[in-house]
Amino acid sequence: MLYVDFGMHIQLSEHFTFGILLKFTFPSILMMIFTSIYTVVDGIFVSNFVGKTSFAAVNLVMPILMLCAAFGFMIGSGGSALVAKFLGEGKKEKANETFSLLIYFSIIIGILLATLAFVFMDKIVALLKADRQLARDAVFYARIVVICGPIYILQNLFQSFLIVAERPKMGLALTIAAGLKNMILDAVFVGILRWGLMGAALATCIAQLIGGIIPLVYFIISKKSTIRLGKFV
């Protein structure tokens, strides 16, 4: 019988059996599930409390907003493999420098994407041939959410690097916390206060701060982390 103790700490350097591999990847599996669930929460509250036009507006611009997530997953997946390679070779300083470079690069990319999206969102939505009210709602919602684009990139980026730092359970806890906060704030802002699309967008932005800022602070101040944020060459 396979027994997996999910409370035990696992290091990447140890020998992996099937049970240990399952235990180490289980938080990451749950993390992806929760990420998928809470990305649709805005749509649920908007459709029930704001209206079908606003719900259509959220769905219209969602592929545009997910571009930020794509950059985070892309840099995180490839970058974490590179950093883990340097750690395995005993090049911890090189690993930290590469990790730091990728974080700073991601922040710059996030700011550029957010700026371009905010300025040209009306033109982007116009290309999608939406009618006047739908386009107005889509631009309004998207411009609020893209302001937090750099944070959203970091949130998805850190999901990969927390695994390299041997803290997958921390990544899971932050993802669950962000999801629950998004749901609660949606209920308050949209369901109770009736702030409409603005409330849904604000709930999303505030929730993303948990997954983006807390790991950033952790990698700066933690002395026990396998990788740390600092200077780069």
Buried (B, 14 or more C-beta within 10 A) or exposed (E): EEEBEEEEEBEBEEEEEEEBEBBBBBBBEBBEEBBEBBBEBBBBBBBEBBBEBBBBBBBBBBEBBBBBBEBBBBBBEEBBEBBBEBBEEEBBEBBBBBBBBBBEBBBEBBEEBBBEBBEEBBEBBEEEEBEEEBBBBBBBBBBBBBBBBBBBBBBBBBBBBBBBBBBBBBBBBBBBBBBBBBBEBBBEBBEEEEBBBBBBBBBBBBBBBBBBBBBBEBBEEBEEBBBBBEEBE
